[in-house]
Each structure stands twice: as structure tokens, then as C-alpha cells.
Amino acid sequence: MDWNAEWYENKHGFVAEYGRELLSCVPENPDQSILDLGCGTGTLTHALLEKSASVTGLDSSPEMIAKARQLYPGMDFRVLDARLMPWRNRFDIVFSNAAFHWIPDHGTLLNAVSRVLKPQGKLVCEFGARLNILRIREAFRTALERRSLPYTTRFYFPAAEEYGSVLEQAGLRPETMKEFDRPTPLKGGPDGLRNWACQFFREDLNNLHEEQRTQIFKEMEDSLKDELWDGSQWVADYRRIRVTAAR
């Protein structure tokens, strides 16, 4: 997935803002070591300094990490695929907000998380759950199918009961598992939905010319207006899963 870090920072700041609530699940301990997995532009990585003096941010996107280093110079940011983390018994906490649903192979991912955690270390994460953005995904898929275009964007949105067994197979003991709806206003007024789609369906849209993209956005807006437009802004049908698990 290619990311436009400037666009993300300006248009999708809600991702980090909602993630601040997840910070309450992280204990305060100046001696603990924290990894922010899928750190993006580093907003929550920086906030985690309130929990510990040792915080590392990791993201697979060079563009995101470049922006994070610009915003928070002196912090430890790494460009790395989470499934290929080289550490062992290194971190007390692995924290992740709104990143896991972009990673298709959670068996490999969680084995890597288990490996880098110290014994009794904890995973604290939140990401898209079953039915997340279902209406938006279906509207986008329908618009593509009208043009005989493939829908290739892949997300992993599990149910809590499904994810518990995935955690256990990786040697992680689920402590809390919670699914909940989070209707999410999108910045940009009438353009909010298409701004969101430009980033999150980027791989499907990249090879289309501007006229095709505009037509697709218009069809999405027409089909979703009754459900997701509140008169002044688009409200995305987000549903989240919040997990804490121990090694």
C-alpha cells in the first residue's frame, strides 16, 4: 500500500485522534519499552512518551516514517515490515492503532509480535472489525463492477471470537476483546467521502484516469447519501475491535 503522508496528516487526522482512547490501555512505567507498530506519521508514538521514556515507531511506509521524523526529530522511527521484525524478547508493550487490518497474514504477524515481546509482555491494539466500512466497501465494489474493473483492495476485518483463536495460536493469551461501532465524521464536507476513498482505495484507483475516478466517487456518493450523509458531512460506518493480550 502506497501512502501519501501529507494527505494522510491533513485529511485523516481522526485516525490518531480516535487512537488516543487506546492509550488508556497502556500502563505508565518509565522503565518499560514500547513498540508502536504501524505508527504512521508518529502522532501516537509521540504521545506514548507519556507512558515510557523508551518508545520505537515502526511502519512499512518510507513516506510515513519520513513525515514522522520531520514532525518528531530525535525519536526512534524505523521503516520495516511488521512481519519481519528482527528483535526477540525486546519490548514490554506492542501498541498498534488502525494498522493491523492492512496486514493480510495475521498468523505471521502475531508470531512476530509474540517473538519481540518479553515474557509477560502485552499486545494492545485496535483495528477494523467484522462489518467495518461495509456500506462504503460495497458501494465502491459495485461502482467498479459496473465498469468490469476488479476490486483488489484487501482488508482483514475479523470478529472477536475468530481473532481470539488466532492470538492463541501465536502464543498470546487474550485478556480483553471488544467490538464496537464508531461512526466517524470525515473531514472535507461534501468531498469527505472521496478524500477518504482516494487514500484507502488508492491501489484500485491509481490506474484509472481522472474521469473514471470522478464518476466512481459520484456513484458512491449517490448510493450512500441516505445512510452516511448527515446534512453537513459524511460519517463513515466504522466498526472496531480492541484487543489486549499477554505473552
VOGU-3710 file (C-alpha; in Angstrom, 3 decimals, decimal comma):
1> mdwnaewyen> 0,000/0,000/0,000  1,416/3,392/-1,035  0,680/6,238/1,357  0,606/9,992/0,812  1,845/11,136/4,214  0,937/14,817/3,757  -2,582/13,946/2,568  -2,985/11,497/5,446  -1,840/14,014/8,039  -4,118/16,770/6,712
11> khgfvaeygr> -7,247/14,782/5,801  -7,230/11,756/8,106  -6,078/13,074/11,458  -9,121/11,393/13,004  -7,237/8,078/12,882  -4,753/9,236/15,515  -7,347/11,232/17,460  -9,541/8,195/17,978  -6,450/6,203/18,844  -5,812/8,400/21,889
21> ellscvpenp> -8,528/6,486/23,689  -6,491/3,306/23,194  -3,592/4,899/25,081  -5,533/4,399/28,300  -4,924/0,639/27,908  -1,149/1,166/28,161  0,245/1,262/31,730  2,621/4,019/32,799  6,100/2,789/33,572  9,213/4,840/32,743
31> dqsildlgcg> 11,313/1,672/32,559  9,195/-0,223/30,044  9,983/-0,429/26,334  7,138/0,243/23,857  6,853/-0,508/20,149  4,259/1,424/18,126  3,553/-0,922/15,236  2,159/0,807/12,145  2,972/4,206/13,615  2,106/6,267/10,541
41> tgtlthalle> 3,174/9,898/10,959  4,080/9,345/14,600  1,325/11,210/16,471  0,578/8,384/18,900  4,234/7,313/19,068  4,994/10,743/20,482  2,025/10,531/22,862  3,358/7,206/24,169  6,301/9,087/25,676  3,875/9,932/28,480
51> ksasvtglds> 3,866/6,192/29,278  7,569/5,428/28,890  10,890/7,011/28,029  11,673/4,228/25,549  9,386/4,259/22,503  10,084/2,997/18,978  7,837/3,676/15,984  7,699/1,205/13,099  5,931/1,476/9,741  6,384/-0,180/6,356
61> spemiakarq> 5,855/3,138/4,541  9,002/5,232/3,930  6,768/8,251/3,275  5,045/7,918/6,654  8,326/7,477/8,516  9,875/10,460/6,735  6,956/12,600/7,913  7,204/11,192/11,453  10,909/12,037/11,613  10,144/15,545/10,386
71> lypgmdfrvl> 7,416/16,080/12,987  9,239/14,429/15,903  13,001/14,702/15,381  15,090/12,694/17,781  12,564/9,892/18,191  13,342/6,344/17,067  11,410/5,580/13,868  12,091/2,551/11,642  10,929/1,538/8,144  10,144/-2,156/8,413
81> darlmpwrnr> 7,526/-4,771/7,563  5,977/-5,810/10,887  6,083/-9,465/9,867  9,885/-9,270/9,522  10,799/-7,643/12,838  14,320/-8,782/13,828  14,046/-8,432/17,623  13,471/-11,122/20,236  12,248/-10,516/23,814  12,757/-6,792/23,226
91> fdivfsnaaf> 9,535/-4,929/24,154  7,228/-4,832/27,165  4,352/-3,425/25,097  3,467/-3,705/21,421  0,919/-0,978/20,666  -0,943/-0,627/17,372  -3,789/1,599/16,238  -5,615/1,248/12,912  -2,828/-0,745/11,266  -3,464/-4,466/11,659
101> hwipdhgtll> -6,318/-4,560/9,122  -3,845/-3,663/6,364  -1,782/-6,807/7,023  -3,280/-9,937/5,429  -1,312/-12,704/7,150  -2,092/-12,399/10,856  -0,562/-15,755/11,683  2,847/-14,461/10,601  2,188/-11,021/12,095  1,205/-12,296/15,536
111> navsrvlkpq> 4,071/-14,788/15,623  6,375/-11,822/15,060  4,611/-9,821/17,788  4,934/-12,745/20,201  8,628/-13,077/19,357  9,502/-9,409/20,015  7,550/-9,237/23,289  9,255/-10,032/26,553  7,707/-12,793/28,684  4,512/-11,362/30,223
121> gklvcefgar> 4,691/-8,549/27,702  1,430/-7,203/26,270  -0,143/-6,500/22,924  -2,519/-3,505/22,912  -4,202/-2,945/19,565  -7,289/-1,652/17,814  -8,271/-2,053/14,175  -11,195/-2,710/11,855  -13,657/-5,399/12,953  -16,130/-7,510/11,022
131> lnilrireaf> -18,558/-5,250/9,081  -16,171/-2,279/9,236  -16,951/0,226/6,427  -19,230/-2,410/4,915  -21,520/0,089/3,172  -18,586/2,045/1,730  -16,829/-1,101/0,527  -19,952/-2,412/-1,165  -20,657/0,925/-2,872  -17,095/1,026/-4,181
141> rtalerrslp> -17,171/-2,594/-5,316  -20,465/-2,029/-7,154  -19,097/1,037/-8,968  -16,059/-0,940/-10,110  -18,124/-3,918/-11,232  -20,280/-1,676/-13,430  -17,078/-0,990/-15,365  -15,858/-4,596/-15,284  -12,977/-3,477/-13,073  -11,522/-5,735/-10,359
151> yttrfyfpaa> -11,764/-4,837/-6,690  -8,313/-5,617/-5,323  -8,099/-3,705/-2,028  -7,828/-6,275/0,726  -8,558/-5,693/4,389  -8,636/-8,107/7,317  -11,660/-7,336/9,492  -12,186/-10,233/11,951  -14,841/-10,934/14,554  -13,679/-11,064/18,177
161> eeygsvleqa> -14,355/-14,782/18,557  -12,346/-15,514/15,412  -9,421/-13,351/16,475  -9,119/-14,941/19,904  -8,099/-18,262/18,363  -5,611/-16,527/16,033  -3,960/-14,897/19,043  -3,769/-18,175/20,953  -2,152/-19,966/18,015  0,649/-17,377/18,175
171> glrpetmkef> 1,200/-17,931/21,890  -0,708/-14,831/23,016  -3,357/-15,041/25,735  -6,378/-12,786/25,068  -7,256/-10,609/28,071  -9,870/-8,272/26,622  -11,685/-8,456/23,278  -14,266/-5,831/22,392  -16,130/-4,997/19,172  -17,953/-1,692/18,869
181> drptplkggp> -19,377/0,717/16,301  -17,615/4,051/15,829  -19,419/6,304/13,338  -16,606/8,522/12,103  -17,076/12,005/10,584  -14,839/12,576/7,556  -13,145/15,921/7,000  -13,898/17,948/3,884  -17,663/18,442/3,891  -19,151/17,203/0,591
191> dglrnwacqf> -15,702/15,984/-0,545  -15,029/13,993/2,617  -16,022/10,602/1,222  -13,982/10,931/-1,964  -10,996/12,239/0,021  -11,227/9,147/2,193  -11,574/6,832/-0,824  -8,556/8,424/-2,536  -6,350/7,196/0,310  -7,941/3,950/1,427
201> fredlnnlhe> -8,829/2,594/-2,033  -5,650/4,026/-3,533  -4,446/0,787/-5,112  -7,677/0,308/-7,045  -7,848/3,953/-8,132  -4,226/4,519/-9,162  -4,598/3,039/-12,649  -7,827/4,864/-13,507  -7,990/8,185/-15,318  -9,491/11,207/-13,606
211> eqrtqifkem> -12,867/10,998/-15,335  -13,335/7,370/-14,218  -12,442/8,213/-10,628  -14,841/11,157/-10,594  -17,686/9,013/-11,931  -16,990/6,296/-9,344  -16,992/8,818/-6,500  -20,270/10,302/-7,737  -21,926/6,874/-7,852  -20,668/6,080/-4,352
221> edslkdelwd> -21,996/9,369/-3,016  -25,371/8,883/-4,669  -25,771/5,363/-3,250  -24,584/6,250/0,263  -26,163/9,668/0,738  -29,276/8,440/2,546  -27,243/6,358/5,011  -23,950/8,183/5,589  -24,534/11,889/4,792  -25,858/13,831/7,808
231> gsqwvadyrr> -26,535/17,104/6,006  -23,107/18,657/6,532  -20,572/15,819/6,493  -20,018/12,178/5,600  -19,997/9,770/8,553  -18,142/6,534/7,798  -19,590/3,275/9,122  -16,560/2,259/11,176  -16,639/-0,770/13,457  -13,594/-1,560/15,594
241> irvtaar> -12,096/-4,411/17,576  -9,976/-3,577/20,621  -7,646/-6,246/21,960  -5,267/-6,701/24,838  -3,310/-9,932/25,042  -0,327/-11,191/27,026  2,582/-13,356/26,006
//
